[in-house]
Amino acid sequence: MTETTPGHLAPELLELLLEVALDLTGTFAPEERYRRLVRAVRHALPCDAAVLLRRSGDDLVVLASHG
């Protein structure tokens, strides 16, 4: 990913953010939306794995994971 300066986002980051926004507002089933969000996080951040959790009472429920 290209380095950015304050107030300026790299074109790759803007493209990724647009993709995430479109996915979140699209007509996908929730499971597919969550999977796409996790994929975008893994693309944006250097990591081996990512997980999306929902709090249910005192528990955390896995909505999507990869890695």
Secondary structure, 3 states (H helix, E strand, C coil): CCCCCCCCCCHHHHHHHHHHHHHHHCCCCHHHHHHHHHHHHHHHCCCCCEEEEEEECCEEEEEEEEC
